[in-house]
Amino acid sequence: MDLRDLQPQEFTYRFPDKVFGHVPGAHSGTALGSGDRFAGFADLFDYPDPRRLDIRASIRSQAADITQQQQRWLVKRYQQRASITLWLLADVSKSMSVASVNHERLARLAHMIAHTAIGLGDRFAMAAFDSLWRQDLTIMPTTQRSMPAFAAEKLLTAPAPAAPGADGLSHAADLVNNKRAMVFLASDFCFDLELVERSLRKLSQYTVIPIIWRHDDVDHFPSHAGWAETRDAETGQRHSVWMRPGMKKRWQQQMDDHFSRLTECFMRYRIRPLFVDGDITPQQLTEYFHGMKRA
């Protein structure tokens, strides 16, 4: 994959709650300022901004209250839009480098999230994990325009994991400490659900978007009886097994049961997961956020 082939892609998103903060951004804020959401009138002497003077509202106020001793001049007030941080927690464990899932798709996702966030005035941050928190693949919140390509390059050139597992997720989740943030959790989630539960508890105050890549390895197994070679996605160990007609169905059923329990785990935290099979598109993410708004 050549970084020059990455085209800027954007999706539409909105933070579900009002944002407390004074840094201008794209989301509805709680502070008053130079926004576009009308927040009522105030006395000119309390908010001395003649540019927002409303003559008609001032006259109507005087006519409605004849007890006023002198004319009150009213100015319009607006809620300022504020910024948030979009975090990408990227799984770079060994199982994410096999089958239909690889670091190229993670790189494209990081490029898209960073480009969209920074283009709207929000911040982008990234933390990767395998058996440990990957400090070498961590980017703290930033608005630098060069960050989409930089984040993608980091994931593309990431050194291989030193050990199997995804236990670094718990540590990576600790890095998210912004008051308002969206957390994109991208993984195949082929690990213990207790780790997912523990991480979701740490991220409970944030808006979490789980992006779940599904493996299609089972589809490639022969349906007839015979010897087949398998390789553990995490440890890399190879095994020869006698493939019986019913074994493929049992393995498929185990995967279906795992993802069913995973979905139930997310739903307990009122989080809707997004399942993908290949490259995730801006349309998929946009439709996901539209679904959040309707819910």
N, C-alpha and C positions, 0 to 999 in steps of 0.2 A: 504493500500500500504506500502510495506516494502522498505526502502531505499536500502537495500542489493540486492533487485531485479532489481535495475536500472543498466542497462548495458551501458557502454560508446558507444555513437553513434556519428558519424561525418557526416557532409554534406560539399559540396564544394561551396565556395563563393569567389568572387573577388570584390574588391572595384572598382567602374566604373571610377574613376579619379586617377591621380597621387597624391601621398600623400607627403605633405611637412612636414618633420620631420627627426630627427636624431636617433630615437630609432629604432633599427633593427626589421623588421617584415616580413610579407609575401606579401606585396603589392608594386607595382611600386612606387618609390619615385622620388622626384625632386633633392635631394641632391646627390652629388658624394661620392662614398665610396666603400665598399667591396661588391658590388652587382654582379648580373650576366647579367645585360642588358648593352650592349656595348654603350658607349656614345661618342666615337670619340678618337682622339689622342691629346696629348699635349706635349710640350717640357719637356724634363727630368729636366731641371733646374727650370721650373715652378712647376712641380709635381715630386719631387725627390723620386721616388719609383723604383729602379732598377729591382725589381721582375716583373714589368709589361713592361719591355723594349721590344720593337718589332724591331728586327734587320732588317727584310725585309721591313717593312714600312719605317724605317729610310733610307735605301738604295734607295728605290723607290723615296722618297722625294728628296734626293740629286740628283738623275738622272733626275727628272722632272724639277728641278730648278737649272740650271747651274750657276746662279748668286750668289748662296750661297758661302760665303767666307770660311765657315767651316762646317763640318758635324753636322747636327742636329740629336740628338737622341730623338726618339719619344717613349712615353709610352702610354699604353692603359688606358682609363678612363671608369669607370662603374658607373651606377646609383645604389645607395644603395636602397635596399628594406626597407620599413618603416611599422610601425604598426598603427592600428586604434583601436577604441573602439566599441564593440558590446553591445548596450543597449537593455534590455528587459523591456518594459513598460507593466506590467501585470495587467489586470482587475480582481480584486477580489471582485467585487460588488456582491450583492445578486443574481442577475440573472445568474451569472457565476457558481452558485452552484446547479443548477437544471438541469433536463433533461440530455442531452448527454454531457453537459459541466461541468467540475468540476475542483477543484484545483489539482487533480492528473495529469490531462493532462497538466496544466500549469507547474507543477513541472517537468514533463518529458521534456517539451520544454526548461525550464530554464537549466536543466542538460545538454541537447544536445547542446544548444548555448554556454554555459560556457565551456564545454569540447572541443568543436571545436575551439573556439576563443583562449583559453589559449594554446591549443596544437599547434597552428600555430604562437604563439608569440604575439597575439593581447591581448587586455584587455577586460574584461567582467564587465558589470555593470547592475544593476537592480533597478527599481523603481515600486512599486505597487500602485494601487489607487482604491478607491471605491467612496464614497461621499466626501472623503478627500484624500490628499496624505498620504500614509501609510509609515511613517518614520520608523516604526518597520520592514518593509519589503524592506528596501532600502540597496543596496550594491554599494558603489562607485567603480570606475574603479580599477581593480586589475588583477594580473596574478597569484594569489595563486592557486596551484594545487588542493587544497582541496575545492575550491569554487563551483564546480558543485554540489557536495553533499550538501554543506552548503546552496546554493540557493534553491535547491529542498526541503530541510527540512524546510526552512523558509516558503515556500508556502504551504507545507503540514500541517504545524501546525499553520497557520495564524488564529488569532482570527476572529470571525464573524464581519461583518461590523456593525458599530454603527447606521447607517441610510441608507436608500435607496438612489440610485443614483450613478453616476460616475463622478461627477464634479471635483474630485481630479485629473483627467487626465490633466487638464490645468496646475496645479502646478507641476505634475510629469514631464511634458514636459519641464518645466523651468530648471530642473536639468541637462539636456543634454547640456553641454557647451564645449564639445571637438571640436577642429577644424575640425577633420575628424571622422565621426561616422556613423554606421549603426544602425537604430532604429527599432527593432521588436515590433510592437504594436499589442498585443494579446488580443482580446476581442470578445464578441458576438455583440457589437455595437448596443445593444438594448437601445439606448438613443438618445437624441436630436442631429440632424446632425449639429446644430450650434456649439455645443461643439467640434465636429470633425473638423469643419472648423477652429475654433479658435486655436485648437491644431496643425493642419497642418501648419498654418501660422507661428507658433513658431518653427516648425521643418523643415521649407522650405529649409534650407541650408544643410540638412542631407539626406542621403538615407534612406527612410522609407519603411519598409516591413509590411503591414497590414495583420495580420493573423485573419481571421474572422470565428469564430465558429458559425455554424448554428444550431438553435434549431429544434427539430423534434416533439415538443409537439402537434402541430396541427394534425400530422398523427395519434395520439392515440385517437382523439376525435371520438365518434360514428358517423356513417354516417346517422343513422336513428333519427327520432324525439324522444325526451325524456329529462329528467332532467340529467344534468352533473355538476360536481363540478369542478371549476377552482380555481387556486391560482396565485395571482400576483407574478411574479418572484422577484420583488424588495421589495415590502412591506410585502409579505407573507400573505396578506389577502385572505381569501377564499370566493368564491361567487358561488351561485347556479344559473344556467341559464337553460332556456328551449332551448335545442339544436335542431334547425331546420335543414333540409337538406342543405339549402343554407348558413347557418351561417358559417360552416366549410370552404366553398369555399371563403366567404368574408374575413375571418381571414387569410386564406392562401394568398389571393390576397393582403391584407394589408402588410403582411410580404414580399412578392415578391416586392411590390412597394417600401418598405423601403430600401431593399437591392439594388434595382435598382438605387434609388437616392443616396445611399451610394457609389455605384460604380462610378456614375457620379461625385460625390464629389472628390473621389480620382483621377479620370482621369483628372480633372481640374488642378491638381497639378502634372500630368504626373506620377502618381503612380498606379501600377497594384496590386490590392488586391489578396490575396490568400485565397480562401474559403475552409474550411475543415469541415468534419462532425464528426470525431473522433480524435484519436491520430494522430498527425502530424508526418510524417516519414522523415528520412534524404533524401530519394529519392524525396519527394515532394519539399523540400527546394532546393535541388540541381537542379532539373528541373526548379524551379522558377528562380534561378539565371542564368541558361543557357538561359532562355527566355529573361531576362533582357539584356544579352550580345548580343543576336540576334537583339533585338529591337534597 
